[in-house]
Amino acid sequence: MPRRHEARSRYTPYDGGPDPLAPPVDIAEALDSIGEDVMAGYSPERAMREFLRRGGQSQRGLDDLARRIAEKRRELTQRHNLDGTLQEVRELLDHAVLSERGQLARDISMDDGDRALRELTLDNLPPSTAAAVSELSTYDWQSREAREDYEKIKDLLGREMLDQRFAGMKQALENATDEDRAAINEMLTDLNDLLSKHQQARTSEDTAAVDRAFADFMDKHGEFFPENPQNVEELIDAMAQRAAAAQRMMNSMTAAQRAELMALAAQAFGSPALMQQLAQLDASLQALRPGEDWNGSERFDGEQGLGLGDGTGVLQDIADLDDLGEQLAQSYDGARLDDIDLDKLAQQLGNDAAVDARTLQRLEQALRDSGYLKRSSDGQLKLSPKAMRQLGKALLKDVATRMSGRQGQRDLRQAGAAGELSGATREWQFGDTEPWDVTRTITNAVRRTVGEGGSVREGLRLRVDDVEVSETEARTQAAVALLVDTSFSMAMDGRWVPMKRTALALHTLIRSRFRGDALQLIGFGRHAQVMDIEELTGLDAMWDKGTNLHHALLLANRFFRKHPSAQPVLLIVTDGEPTSHLEPNGEVYFEYPPHPLTVAYSVRELDNSGRLGAQTTFFRLGSDPGLARFVDSMARRVDGRVVAPELDDLGAAVLGSYLGSRGPAGLGDHYGDWFGDRGHWVE
């Protein structure tokens, strides 16, 4: 019978790569945040970047990752110093001298003159560690333990020098034999030959020869390169990065430390051949990769000494952290989150950081692919109509929640005031007075009963959640002009974003629930202009002084005349008296305090609105007494109203006034109660 192969599974820790089981990223929170920033004057691109930097409620952002990068970098420089190798050599030297003194004191057979000469040599060793090691190079050690310690110094220096260029050499060459050292020398010779051939390659035949030489080199010496480079360029990249880090470590030392190490280096493995090979290697790498940081340095203030190899590794870590910091900063042209090296991030901060960065990458891609952001003709990102609808729905829901919280009012879900059927249905809510849709209600009950395993032959029992009601539309049409103040004071006093939120919420309500109504948005600062919702939402704060209510009313009255069969509704949001008007020649006149002619022109156009039958509501922002007197007198002229909401209630105030003006008689009369003590009506 054929052998059966058992299926086997291997489980490893998640490394931060794409997770096939990960749910789609939720961009709702990101979209809300982007919308807020756009309305505050940010470009959509910058708003998206800001959200990715801050992160969300359950998602760490780029700033948090950058903070952890900076903390680790600071911790590395504050914990370590660069005296590790010198300290280790000094300890071995002191131990060797101490052992030798003990041997001289115990050896009774030694000639007294010879003993005195040896003790004199040990007593007069120079204070410099390198000079002392050099002076003892010809000393005939009497203590076997002392001789071994001195040989360890030369062995340590050789291993440290190699560990600077080849990570792990210090440990790999511990207790190395002469054969091991010979293998190292052969590898360095072959490596320098390979790099020399690569530097001199000019033709395709030369390049092919280098590729063959690289393959032969890796077959022979591949054990020394755990990075497993696939070609000579990858080999050079890996070695140049570490060699540059070794050079930065030397640059970071004091002049005395560098001089000590250079003098000690001559003792490495007891032969200058190693240093000659390494010097040639460094020169080749620097010529091949001049773009590496060969001249940088760091300041280390800690107490934990670093050897040459470990110090080079720390400098490499610092370079990686600097690269990650630049990637996370996203401050260069064309920056994308895909630029973040997730493997390097996981190595430095752990897999959780890589998972966070991967999620942010997916979020950025989802935002770009979702259709919420679009490129304009000038190449700039803008909020798409889909995004505007989504933001408007969120704002409308927020306004409805605020309105339903006033005096027990429920959420505004009906399509319009009682009137004609719209053809749409919805689930019944407590307090609904709309007629039942009997067909949908019975169908829901039948489906539920059958789905629960029951039978309808013996009768059908209705439940509350089976009931659906028919939505209605209002019979009247309205022409709504929303005049929003875009003057300097609106931006200065923090009223810019609430004003935009209000306009977007009203726009969404009319476009989604009262499609028969017409809406015109008019912004008025030093002059007035008609704006579409995208233009108003993306409008930067305007720092020109002036409040041209006269011009805004001119545009509103022109709009009302275009819709003679609709009920005119005039909604004015302002925080200041009119300070500018249009002259007969079309020029803007500005003066503060308000010129009487400016006030007269504004009053004349408001009277024209009254003659057109406009239902007028002023929304007064701020507590300026002069503004209050002006607005009150203006409202009385046209039998209008004034509401002074707090900024948080501005959207609910405007939408409530609109609904009251177009709903059944009396709805607007009770609107003031929805604000309790947070706002008041001024008749």
Secondary structure, 3 states (H helix, E strand, C coil): CCCCCCCCCCCCCCCCCCCCCCCCCCCHHHHHHHHHHHHCCCCHHHHHHHHHHHECCCCECHHHHHHHHHHHHHHHHHHEECCHHHHHHHHHHHHHHHHHHHHHHHCCCCCHHHHHHHHHHHHCCCCCHHHHHHHHHHCCCCCHHHHHHHHHHHHHHHHHHHHHHCCCHHHHCCCCCHHHHHHHHHHHHHHHHHHHHHHHCCCHHHHHHHHHHHHHHHHHHHHHCCCCCCCHHHHHHHHHHHHHHHHHHHHHCCHHHHHHHHHHHCCHHHCCHHHHHHHHHHHHHHHHCCCCCCCCCCCCCCCEECCHHHHHHHHHHHHHHHHHHHHHHCCCCCCCHHHCCHHHHHHHHCHHHHHHHHHHHHHHHHHHHCCCEEECCCCCEEECHHHHHHHHHHHHHHHHHHHHCCCCCCCCCCCCCCCEEEEEEEECCCCCCCCECHHHHHHHHHHHHHHCCCCCCCCCCCCHHHCEEEEEECCCCEEEEEEEECCHHHHHCCCHHHHHHHHHHHHHHHHHHCCCCEEEEEEECCCEEEECHHHHHCCCCCCCCCCCHHHHHHHHHHHHHHCCCCEEEEEEEECCCCCEEECCCCCEEECCCCCHHHHHHHHHHHHHHHHCCCEEEEEECCCCHHHHHHHHHHHHHCCCEEECCCHHHHHHHHHHHHHHHHCCCCCHHHHHHHHHHHCCEEC
